Amino acid sequence: MNSNAATLRAFFARIWNSRDFGAIPEFLAPVYEVRSDPGDAWHGQTLDHAGFLARIRKSMAPVPDLEFTIVETVAQRDRVAVSWTMSGTHQGPLGPSGGPRRFEDVPGLTIYSFTDGKISGHWQVVDRMGLMRQFGLLPSEPPASQGTR
């Protein structure tokens, strides 16, 4: 396995899934760029370690049991693409659906960049519509096609 891919797997296990936030400097470069992450409050921002920790804490606040499962990694030079799923329980009110709601296996894809063996940024897409469907905020199935005219 590529050493950057191994680093990324350890990053997911220790930082996101085990909440070992003290290990952030072990995995992240001093400058971390959120290059593209539509729907994320940090989209387009550059973060230091403290800023990255603030991002994680804010992301986890409504979903304290958030967990990621890595599906696949593809590594090339200083980039690692990882497909993953996330699961957890949203603890706050969520639209008209009320209180805590569990979600399972919401997919995403992130391409991480590395500098000197440390993670230095990402480009990411998440199936936010699928998540909203699981929360009951969108119909579970898209409307049927009306055919051609």
CNS distance restraints for C-alpha pairs under 8 A (distance, minus, plus):
assign (resid   1 and name CA) (resid   5 and name CA) 6.72 0.50 0.50
assign (resid   1 and name CA) (resid   6 and name CA) 6.62 0.50 0.50
assign (resid   2 and name CA) (resid   6 and name CA) 6.36 0.50 0.50
assign (resid   2 and name CA) (resid  75 and name CA) 6.49 0.50 0.50
assign (resid   3 and name CA) (resid   7 and name CA) 6.14 0.50 0.50
assign (resid   4 and name CA) (resid   8 and name CA) 6.14 0.50 0.50
assign (resid   4 and name CA) (resid  75 and name CA) 7.35 0.50 0.50
assign (resid   4 and name CA) (resid  78 and name CA) 7.47 0.50 0.50
assign (resid   4 and name CA) (resid  79 and name CA) 7.77 0.50 0.50
assign (resid   4 and name CA) (resid  80 and name CA) 6.88 0.50 0.50
assign (resid   4 and name CA) (resid 114 and name CA) 7.36 0.50 0.50
assign (resid   4 and name CA) (resid 117 and name CA) 6.51 0.50 0.50
assign (resid   4 and name CA) (resid 118 and name CA) 7.87 0.50 0.50
assign (resid   5 and name CA) (resid   9 and name CA) 6.24 0.50 0.50
assign (resid   5 and name CA) (resid  73 and name CA) 6.70 0.50 0.50
assign (resid   5 and name CA) (resid  74 and name CA) 7.57 0.50 0.50
assign (resid   5 and name CA) (resid  75 and name CA) 6.24 0.50 0.50
assign (resid   5 and name CA) (resid  80 and name CA) 6.08 0.50 0.50
assign (resid   6 and name CA) (resid  10 and name CA) 6.26 0.50 0.50
assign (resid   7 and name CA) (resid  11 and name CA) 6.08 0.50 0.50
assign (resid   7 and name CA) (resid  27 and name CA) 7.20 0.50 0.50
assign (resid   7 and name CA) (resid 118 and name CA) 7.95 0.50 0.50
assign (resid   8 and name CA) (resid  12 and name CA) 6.30 0.50 0.50
assign (resid   8 and name CA) (resid  80 and name CA) 7.90 0.50 0.50
assign (resid   8 and name CA) (resid 119 and name CA) 7.80 0.50 0.50
assign (resid   9 and name CA) (resid  13 and name CA) 6.27 0.50 0.50
assign (resid   9 and name CA) (resid  70 and name CA) 7.57 0.50 0.50
assign (resid  10 and name CA) (resid  14 and name CA) 5.93 0.50 0.50
assign (resid  11 and name CA) (resid  15 and name CA) 5.47 0.50 0.50
assign (resid  11 and name CA) (resid  16 and name CA) 7.21 0.50 0.50
assign (resid  11 and name CA) (resid  27 and name CA) 6.37 0.50 0.50
assign (resid  12 and name CA) (resid  16 and name CA) 5.08 0.50 0.50
assign (resid  12 and name CA) (resid  17 and name CA) 6.22 0.50 0.50
assign (resid  12 and name CA) (resid  68 and name CA) 7.11 0.50 0.50
assign (resid  13 and name CA) (resid  17 and name CA) 5.03 0.50 0.50
assign (resid  13 and name CA) (resid  18 and name CA) 6.07 0.50 0.50
assign (resid  14 and name CA) (resid  18 and name CA) 4.83 0.50 0.50
assign (resid  14 and name CA) (resid  19 and name CA) 6.23 0.50 0.50
assign (resid  14 and name CA) (resid  20 and name CA) 5.39 0.50 0.50
assign (resid  14 and name CA) (resid  21 and name CA) 7.89 0.50 0.50
assign (resid  14 and name CA) (resid  23 and name CA) 7.57 0.50 0.50
assign (resid  15 and name CA) (resid  19 and name CA) 4.92 0.50 0.50
assign (resid  15 and name CA) (resid  20 and name CA) 4.99 0.50 0.50
assign (resid  15 and name CA) (resid  21 and name CA) 5.62 0.50 0.50
assign (resid  15 and name CA) (resid  23 and name CA) 7.01 0.50 0.50
assign (resid  15 and name CA) (resid  24 and name CA) 6.94 0.50 0.50
assign (resid  16 and name CA) (resid  20 and name CA) 7.76 0.50 0.50
assign (resid  16 and name CA) (resid  56 and name CA) 7.93 0.50 0.50
assign (resid  16 and name CA) (resid  66 and name CA) 7.81 0.50 0.50
assign (resid  16 and name CA) (resid  67 and name CA) 6.84 0.50 0.50
assign (resid  16 and name CA) (resid  68 and name CA) 7.19 0.50 0.50
assign (resid  17 and name CA) (resid  66 and name CA) 7.25 0.50 0.50
assign (resid  17 and name CA) (resid  67 and name CA) 5.28 0.50 0.50
assign (resid  17 and name CA) (resid  68 and name CA) 6.54 0.50 0.50
assign (resid  20 and name CA) (resid  24 and name CA) 7.77 0.50 0.50
assign (resid  21 and name CA) (resid  53 and name CA) 7.13 0.50 0.50
assign (resid  23 and name CA) (resid  27 and name CA) 6.86 0.50 0.50
assign (resid  24 and name CA) (resid  28 and name CA) 5.87 0.50 0.50
assign (resid  24 and name CA) (resid  49 and name CA) 6.80 0.50 0.50
assign (resid  24 and name CA) (resid  53 and name CA) 7.76 0.50 0.50
assign (resid  25 and name CA) (resid  29 and name CA) 7.05 0.50 0.50
assign (resid  25 and name CA) (resid  30 and name CA) 7.52 0.50 0.50
assign (resid  25 and name CA) (resid  49 and name CA) 6.74 0.50 0.50
assign (resid  26 and name CA) (resid 118 and name CA) 7.74 0.50 0.50
assign (resid  27 and name CA) (resid 118 and name CA) 5.38 0.50 0.50
assign (resid  27 and name CA) (resid 119 and name CA) 6.11 0.50 0.50
assign (resid  28 and name CA) (resid  32 and name CA) 7.12 0.50 0.50
assign (resid  28 and name CA) (resid  49 and name CA) 7.32 0.50 0.50
assign (resid  28 and name CA) (resid 118 and name CA) 5.08 0.50 0.50
assign (resid  28 and name CA) (resid 119 and name CA) 4.69 0.50 0.50
assign (resid  28 and name CA) (resid 120 and name CA) 6.13 0.50 0.50
assign (resid  29 and name CA) (resid 114 and name CA) 7.96 0.50 0.50
assign (resid  29 and name CA) (resid 115 and name CA) 6.83 0.50 0.50
assign (resid  29 and name CA) (resid 118 and name CA) 5.09 0.50 0.50
assign (resid  29 and name CA) (resid 119 and name CA) 5.65 0.50 0.50
assign (resid  29 and name CA) (resid 120 and name CA) 5.16 0.50 0.50
assign (resid  30 and name CA) (resid  48 and name CA) 5.67 0.50 0.50
assign (resid  30 and name CA) (resid  49 and name CA) 6.41 0.50 0.50
assign (resid  30 and name CA) (resid 120 and name CA) 7.74 0.50 0.50
assign (resid  31 and name CA) (resid  46 and name CA) 6.71 0.50 0.50
assign (resid  31 and name CA) (resid  47 and name CA) 5.89 0.50 0.50
assign (resid  31 and name CA) (resid  48 and name CA) 5.16 0.50 0.50
assign (resid  31 and name CA) (resid  49 and name CA) 7.56 0.50 0.50
assign (resid  31 and name CA) (resid 120 and name CA) 6.22 0.50 0.50
assign (resid  32 and name CA) (resid  46 and name CA) 5.59 0.50 0.50
assign (resid  32 and name CA) (resid  47 and name CA) 5.04 0.50 0.50
assign (resid  32 and name CA) (resid  48 and name CA) 6.18 0.50 0.50
assign (resid  32 and name CA) (resid  49 and name CA) 7.89 0.50 0.50
assign (resid  32 and name CA) (resid  52 and name CA) 7.70 0.50 0.50
assign (resid  32 and name CA) (resid 119 and name CA) 7.33 0.50 0.50
assign (resid  32 and name CA) (resid 120 and name CA) 4.49 0.50 0.50
assign (resid  32 and name CA) (resid 121 and name CA) 4.83 0.50 0.50
assign (resid  33 and name CA) (resid  44 and name CA) 7.15 0.50 0.50
assign (resid  33 and name CA) (resid  45 and name CA) 6.03 0.50 0.50
assign (resid  33 and name CA) (resid  46 and name CA) 4.39 0.50 0.50
assign (resid  33 and name CA) (resid  47 and name CA) 6.24 0.50 0.50
assign (resid  33 and name CA) (resid 120 and name CA) 6.30 0.50 0.50
assign (resid  33 and name CA) (resid 121 and name CA) 4.31 0.50 0.50
assign (resid  33 and name CA) (resid 122 and name CA) 6.60 0.50 0.50
assign (resid  34 and name CA) (resid  42 and name CA) 6.55 0.50 0.50
assign (resid  34 and name CA) (resid  43 and name CA) 5.60 0.50 0.50
assign (resid  34 and name CA) (resid  44 and name CA) 5.23 0.50 0.50
assign (resid  34 and name CA) (resid  45 and name CA) 5.41 0.50 0.50
assign (resid  34 and name CA) (resid  46 and name CA) 6.19 0.50 0.50
assign (resid  34 and name CA) (resid  47 and name CA) 7.78 0.50 0.50
assign (resid  34 and name CA) (resid 121 and name CA) 5.54 0.50 0.50
assign (resid  34 and name CA) (resid 122 and name CA) 5.44 0.50 0.50
assign (resid  34 and name CA) (resid 123 and name CA) 6.71 0.50 0.50
assign (resid  35 and name CA) (resid  43 and name CA) 6.63 0.50 0.50
assign (resid  35 and name CA) (resid  44 and name CA) 5.06 0.50 0.50
assign (resid  35 and name CA) (resid  45 and name CA) 7.15 0.50 0.50
assign (resid  35 and name CA) (resid 121 and name CA) 6.68 0.50 0.50
assign (resid  35 and name CA) (resid 122 and name CA) 5.78 0.50 0.50
assign (resid  35 and name CA) (resid 123 and name CA) 5.43 0.50 0.50
assign (resid  36 and name CA) (resid  43 and name CA) 5.68 0.50 0.50
assign (resid  36 and name CA) (resid  44 and name CA) 5.99 0.50 0.50
assign (resid  36 and name CA) (resid 122 and name CA) 6.91 0.50 0.50
assign (resid  36 and name CA) (resid 123 and name CA) 4.55 0.50 0.50
assign (resid  36 and name CA) (resid 124 and name CA) 6.04 0.50 0.50
assign (resid  37 and name CA) (resid  42 and name CA) 7.61 0.50 0.50
assign (resid  37 and name CA) (resid  43 and name CA) 5.02 0.50 0.50
assign (resid  37 and name CA) (resid  44 and name CA) 7.51 0.50 0.50
assign (resid  37 and name CA) (resid 122 and name CA) 7.94 0.50 0.50
assign (resid  37 and name CA) (resid 123 and name CA) 5.91 0.50 0.50
assign (resid  37 and name CA) (resid 124 and name CA) 4.89 0.50 0.50
assign (resid  37 and name CA) (resid 125 and name CA) 6.21 0.50 0.50
assign (resid  38 and name CA) (resid  43 and name CA) 6.16 0.50 0.50
assign (resid  38 and name CA) (resid 124 and name CA) 7.65 0.50 0.50
assign (resid  38 and name CA) (resid 125 and name CA) 7.05 0.50 0.50
assign (resid  39 and name CA) (resid  43 and name CA) 7.31 0.50 0.50
assign (resid  42 and name CA) (resid  55 and name CA) 7.42 0.50 0.50
assign (resid  47 and name CA) (resid  51 and name CA) 5.00 0.50 0.50
assign (resid  47 and name CA) (resid  52 and name CA) 5.79 0.50 0.50
assign (resid  48 and name CA) (resid  52 and name CA) 6.18 0.50 0.50
assign (resid  49 and name CA) (resid  53 and name CA) 6.19 0.50 0.50
assign (resid  50 and name CA) (resid  54 and name CA) 6.22 0.50 0.50
assign (resid  51 and name CA) (resid  55 and name CA) 6.25 0.50 0.50
assign (resid  52 and name CA) (resid  56 and name CA) 6.32 0.50 0.50
assign (resid  53 and name CA) (resid  57 and name CA) 6.13 0.50 0.50
assign (resid  54 and name CA) (resid  58 and name CA) 6.08 0.50 0.50
assign (resid  55 and name CA) (resid  59 and name CA) 6.09 0.50 0.50
assign (resid  56 and name CA) (resid  60 and name CA) 6.09 0.50 0.50
assign (resid  57 and name CA) (resid  61 and name CA) 5.91 0.50 0.50
assign (resid  58 and name CA) (resid  62 and name CA) 7.79 0.50 0.50
assign (resid  59 and name CA) (resid  63 and name CA) 7.37 0.50 0.50
assign (resid  60 and name CA) (resid  64 and name CA) 5.15 0.50 0.50
assign (resid  60 and name CA) (resid  65 and name CA) 7.69 0.50 0.50
assign (resid  60 and name CA) (resid  66 and name CA) 6.55 0.50 0.50
assign (resid  62 and name CA) (resid  90 and name CA) 5.47 0.50 0.50
assign (resid  62 and name CA) (resid  91 and name CA) 5.34 0.50 0.50
assign (resid  62 and name CA) (resid  92 and name CA) 5.93 0.50 0.50
assign (resid  63 and name CA) (resid  88 and name CA) 6.08 0.50 0.50
assign (resid  63 and name CA) (resid  89 and name CA) 5.46 0.50 0.50
assign (resid  63 and name CA) (resid  90 and name CA) 4.68 0.50 0.50
assign (resid  63 and name CA) (resid  91 and name CA) 6.02 0.50 0.50
assign (resid  64 and name CA) (resid  88 and name CA) 7.60 0.50 0.50
assign (resid  64 and name CA) (resid  89 and name CA) 7.40 0.50 0.50
assign (resid  64 and name CA) (resid  90 and name CA) 7.85 0.50 0.50
assign (resid  64 and name CA) (resid  91 and name CA) 7.83 0.50 0.50
assign (resid  65 and name CA) (resid  88 and name CA) 5.29 0.50 0.50
assign (resid  65 and name CA) (resid  89 and name CA) 6.37 0.50 0.50
assign (resid  66 and name CA) (resid  86 and name CA) 6.89 0.50 0.50
assign (resid  66 and name CA) (resid  87 and name CA) 5.82 0.50 0.50
assign (resid  66 and name CA) (resid  88 and name CA) 4.45 0.50 0.50
assign (resid  66 and name CA) (resid  89 and name CA) 7.06 0.50 0.50
assign (resid  67 and name CA) (resid  86 and name CA) 5.57 0.50 0.50
assign (resid  67 and name CA) (resid  87 and name CA) 5.48 0.50 0.50
assign (resid  67 and name CA) (resid  88 and name CA) 6.28 0.50 0.50
assign (resid  68 and name CA) (resid  84 and name CA) 6.57 0.50 0.50
assign (resid  68 and name CA) (resid  85 and name CA) 5.68 0.50 0.50
assign (resid  68 and name CA) (resid  86 and name CA) 4.47 0.50 0.50
assign (resid  68 and name CA) (resid  87 and name CA) 6.63 0.50 0.50
assign (resid  69 and name CA) (resid  84 and name CA) 5.48 0.50 0.50
assign (resid  69 and name CA) (resid  85 and name CA) 5.29 0.50 0.50
assign (resid  69 and name CA) (resid  86 and name CA) 6.33 0.50 0.50
assign (resid  70 and name CA) (resid  82 and name CA) 6.93 0.50 0.50
assign (resid  70 and name CA) (resid  83 and name CA) 6.20 0.50 0.50
assign (resid  70 and name CA) (resid  84 and name CA) 4.38 0.50 0.50
assign (resid  70 and name CA) (resid  85 and name CA) 6.63 0.50 0.50
assign (resid  71 and name CA) (resid  82 and name CA) 7.32 0.50 0.50
assign (resid  71 and name CA) (resid  83 and name CA) 5.39 0.50 0.50
assign (resid  71 and name CA) (resid  84 and name CA) 4.99 0.50 0.50
assign (resid  71 and name CA) (resid  85 and name CA) 7.15 0.50 0.50
assign (resid  72 and name CA) (resid  82 and name CA) 5.65 0.50 0.50
assign (resid  72 and name CA) (resid  83 and name CA) 5.32 0.50 0.50
assign (resid  72 and name CA) (resid  84 and name CA) 7.07 0.50 0.50
assign (resid  73 and name CA) (resid  80 and name CA) 6.61 0.50 0.50
assign (resid  73 and name CA) (resid  81 and name CA) 5.51 0.50 0.50
assign (resid  73 and name CA) (resid  82 and name CA) 4.36 0.50 0.50
assign (resid  73 and name CA) (resid  83 and name CA) 6.50 0.50 0.50
assign (resid  74 and name CA) (resid  80 and name CA) 5.64 0.50 0.50
assign (resid  74 and name CA) (resid  81 and name CA) 5.12 0.50 0.50
assign (resid  74 and name CA) (resid  82 and name CA) 6.50 0.50 0.50
assign (resid  75 and name CA) (resid  79 and name CA) 5.88 0.50 0.50
assign (resid  75 and name CA) (resid  80 and name CA) 4.29 0.50 0.50
assign (resid  75 and name CA) (resid  81 and name CA) 6.30 0.50 0.50
assign (resid  76 and name CA) (resid  80 and name CA) 6.36 0.50 0.50
assign (resid  78 and name CA) (resid 113 and name CA) 5.72 0.50 0.50
assign (resid  78 and name CA) (resid 114 and name CA) 5.03 0.50 0.50
assign (resid  78 and name CA) (resid 115 and name CA) 6.98 0.50 0.50
assign (resid  79 and name CA) (resid 111 and name CA) 6.65 0.50 0.50
assign (resid  79 and name CA) (resid 112 and name CA) 5.57 0.50 0.50
assign (resid  79 and name CA) (resid 113 and name CA) 4.59 0.50 0.50
assign (resid  79 and name CA) (resid 114 and name CA) 6.17 0.50 0.50
assign (resid  80 and name CA) (resid 111 and name CA) 5.62 0.50 0.50
assign (resid  80 and name CA) (resid 112 and name CA) 5.24 0.50 0.50
assign (resid  80 and name CA) (resid 113 and name CA) 6.62 0.50 0.50
assign (resid  81 and name CA) (resid 109 and name CA) 7.13 0.50 0.50
assign (resid  81 and name CA) (resid 110 and name CA) 5.68 0.50 0.50
assign (resid  81 and name CA) (resid 111 and name CA) 4.16 0.50 0.50
assign (resid  81 and name CA) (resid 112 and name CA) 6.20 0.50 0.50
assign (resid  82 and name CA) (resid 109 and name CA) 5.78 0.50 0.50
assign (resid  82 and name CA) (resid 110 and name CA) 5.42 0.50 0.50
assign (resid  82 and name CA) (resid 111 and name CA) 6.33 0.50 0.50
assign (resid  82 and name CA) (resid 112 and name CA) 7.94 0.50 0.50
assign (resid  83 and name CA) (resid 107 and name CA) 7.30 0.50 0.50
assign (resid  83 and name CA) (resid 108 and name CA) 5.86 0.50 0.50
assign (resid  83 and name CA) (resid 109 and name CA) 4.46 0.50 0.50
assign (resid  83 and name CA) (resid 110 and name CA) 6.53 0.50 0.50
assign (resid  84 and name CA) (resid 107 and name CA) 5.74 0.50 0.50
assign (resid  84 and name CA) (resid 108 and name CA) 5.45 0.50 0.50
assign (resid  84 and name CA) (resid 109 and name CA) 6.28 0.50 0.50
assign (resid  85 and name CA) (resid 105 and name CA) 4.81 0.50 0.50
assign (resid  85 and name CA) (resid 106 and name CA) 5.05 0.50 0.50
assign (resid  85 and name CA) (resid 107 and name CA) 4.29 0.50 0.50
assign (resid  85 and name CA) (resid 108 and name CA) 6.07 0.50 0.50
assign (resid  86 and name CA) (resid 104 and name CA) 6.63 0.50 0.50
assign (resid  86 and name CA) (resid 105 and name CA) 5.25 0.50 0.50
assign (resid  86 and name CA) (resid 106 and name CA) 5.17 0.50 0.50
assign (resid  86 and name CA) (resid 107 and name CA) 6.55 0.50 0.50
assign (resid  86 and name CA) (resid 108 and name CA) 7.92 0.50 0.50
assign (resid  87 and name CA) (resid 102 and name CA) 7.61 0.50 0.50
assign (resid  87 and name CA) (resid 103 and name CA) 5.45 0.50 0.50
assign (resid  87 and name CA) (resid 104 and name CA) 4.40 0.50 0.50
assign (resid  87 and name CA) (resid 105 and name CA) 5.43 0.50 0.50
assign (resid  87 and name CA) (resid 106 and name CA) 6.55 0.50 0.50
assign (resid  88 and name CA) (resid 102 and name CA) 5.76 0.50 0.50
assign (resid  88 and name CA) (resid 103 and name CA) 5.57 0.50 0.50
assign (resid  88 and name CA) (resid 104 and name CA) 6.68 0.50 0.50
assign (resid  89 and name CA) (resid 100 and name CA) 6.39 0.50 0.50
assign (resid  89 and name CA) (resid 101 and name CA) 5.43 0.50 0.50
assign (resid  89 and name CA) (resid 102 and name CA) 4.12 0.50 0.50
assign (resid  89 and name CA) (resid 103 and name CA) 6.15 0.50 0.50
assign (resid  90 and name CA) (resid  99 and name CA) 7.98 0.50 0.50
assign (resid  90 and name CA) (resid 100 and name CA) 5.27 0.50 0.50
assign (resid  90 and name CA) (resid 101 and name CA) 5.20 0.50 0.50
assign (resid  90 and name CA) (resid 102 and name CA) 6.22 0.50 0.50
assign (resid  90 and name CA) (resid 103 and name CA) 7.73 0.50 0.50
assign (resid  91 and name CA) (resid  99 and name CA) 6.51 0.50 0.50
assign (resid  91 and name CA) (resid 100 and name CA) 4.40 0.50 0.50
assign (resid  91 and name CA) (resid 101 and name CA) 6.84 0.50 0.50
assign (resid  92 and name CA) (resid  99 and name CA) 5.71 0.50 0.50
assign (resid  92 and name CA) (resid 100 and name CA) 5.94 0.50 0.50
assign (resid  93 and name CA) (resid  97 and name CA) 7.56 0.50 0.50
assign (resid  93 and name CA) (resid  98 and name CA) 5.09 0.50 0.50
assign (resid  93 and name CA) (resid  99 and name CA) 4.56 0.50 0.50
assign (resid  93 and name CA) (resid 100 and name CA) 6.79 0.50 0.50
assign (resid  94 and name CA) (resid  98 and name CA) 5.57 0.50 0.50
assign (resid  94 and name CA) (resid  99 and name CA) 6.45 0.50 0.50
assign (resid  94 and name CA) (resid 100 and name CA) 7.93 0.50 0.50
assign (resid  94 and name CA) (resid 135 and name CA) 7.85 0.50 0.50
assign (resid  95 and name CA) (resid 137 and name CA) 7.33 0.50 0.50
assign (resid  96 and name CA) (resid 137 and name CA) 7.87 0.50 0.50
assign (resid  97 and name CA) (resid 135 and name CA) 7.27 0.50 0.50
assign (resid  97 and name CA) (resid 136 and name CA) 6.73 0.50 0.50
assign (resid  97 and name CA) (resid 137 and name CA) 7.31 0.50 0.50
assign (resid 101 and name CA) (resid 135 and name CA) 6.46 0.50 0.50
assign (resid 102 and name CA) (resid 135 and name CA) 7.78 0.50 0.50
assign (resid 103 and name CA) (resid 131 and name CA) 6.99 0.50 0.50
assign (resid 103 and name CA) (resid 134 and name CA) 6.15 0.50 0.50
assign (resid 103 and name CA) (resid 135 and name CA) 7.22 0.50 0.50
assign (resid 106 and name CA) (resid 126 and name CA) 7.71 0.50 0.50
assign (resid 106 and name CA) (resid 127 and name CA) 6.38 0.50 0.50
assign (resid 106 and name CA) (resid 128 and name CA) 8.00 0.50 0.50
assign (resid 106 and name CA) (resid 130 and name CA) 6.75 0.50 0.50
assign (resid 106 and name CA) (resid 131 and name CA) 6.19 0.50 0.50
assign (resid 107 and name CA) (resid 126 and name CA) 6.21 0.50 0.50
assign (resid 107 and name CA) (resid 127 and name CA) 5.78 0.50 0.50
assign (resid 108 and name CA) (resid 124 and name CA) 7.33 0.50 0.50
assign (resid 108 and name CA) (resid 125 and name CA) 5.63 0.50 0.50
assign (resid 108 and name CA) (resid 126 and name CA) 4.21 0.50 0.50
assign (resid 108 and name CA) (resid 127 and name CA) 6.07 0.50 0.50
assign (resid 109 and name CA) (resid 124 and name CA) 5.74 0.50 0.50
assign (resid 109 and name CA) (resid 125 and name CA) 5.49 0.50 0.50
assign (resid 109 and name CA) (resid 126 and name CA) 6.56 0.50 0.50
assign (resid 110 and name CA) (resid 122 and name CA) 6.48 0.50 0.50
assign (resid 110 and name CA) (resid 123 and name CA) 5.66 0.50 0.50
assign (resid 110 and name CA) (resid 124 and name CA) 4.28 0.50 0.50
assign (resid 110 and name CA) (resid 125 and name CA) 6.53 0.50 0.50
assign (resid 111 and name CA) (resid 122 and name CA) 5.45 0.50 0.50
assign (resid 111 and name CA) (resid 123 and name CA) 5.24 0.50 0.50
assign (resid 111 and name CA) (resid 124 and name CA) 6.40 0.50 0.50
assign (resid 112 and name CA) (resid 119 and name CA) 6.70 0.50 0.50
assign (resid 112 and name CA) (resid 120 and name CA) 7.37 0.50 0.50
assign (resid 112 and name CA) (resid 121 and name CA) 5.71 0.50 0.50
assign (resid 112 and name CA) (resid 122 and name CA) 4.37 0.50 0.50
assign (resid 112 and name CA) (resid 123 and name CA) 6.68 0.50 0.50
assign (resid 113 and name CA) (resid 119 and name CA) 5.88 0.50 0.50
assign (resid 113 and name CA) (resid 120 and name CA) 5.53 0.50 0.50
assign (resid 113 and name CA) (resid 121 and name CA) 5.29 0.50 0.50
assign (resid 113 and name CA) (resid 122 and name CA) 6.05 0.50 0.50
assign (resid 114 and name CA) (resid 118 and name CA) 5.19 0.50 0.50
assign (resid 114 and name CA) (resid 119 and name CA) 4.45 0.50 0.50
assign (resid 114 and name CA) (resid 120 and name CA) 5.13 0.50 0.50
assign (resid 114 and name CA) (resid 121 and name CA) 7.22 0.50 0.50
assign (resid 115 and name CA) (resid 119 and name CA) 6.43 0.50 0.50
assign (resid 115 and name CA) (resid 120 and name CA) 5.92 0.50 0.50
assign (resid 127 and name CA) (resid 131 and name CA) 6.48 0.50 0.50
assign (resid 128 and name CA) (resid 132 and name CA) 6.20 0.50 0.50
assign (resid 129 and name CA) (resid 133 and name CA) 6.19 0.50 0.50
assign (resid 129 and name CA) (resid 138 and name CA) 7.67 0.50 0.50
assign (resid 130 and name CA) (resid 134 and name CA) 6.33 0.50 0.50
assign (resid 131 and name CA) (resid 135 and name CA) 6.37 0.50 0.50
assign (resid 132 and name CA) (resid 136 and name CA) 6.30 0.50 0.50
assign (resid 132 and name CA) (resid 137 and name CA) 5.23 0.50 0.50
assign (resid 132 and name CA) (resid 138 and name CA) 5.87 0.50 0.50
assign (resid 133 and name CA) (resid 137 and name CA) 5.71 0.50 0.50
assign (resid 133 and name CA) (resid 138 and name CA) 4.72 0.50 0.50
assign (resid 133 and name CA) (resid 139 and name CA) 6.07 0.50 0.50
assign (resid 133 and name CA) (resid 140 and name CA) 5.38 0.50 0.50
assign (resid 134 and name CA) (resid 140 and name CA) 7.47 0.50 0.50
assign (resid 136 and name CA) (resid 140 and name CA) 7.41 0.50 0.50
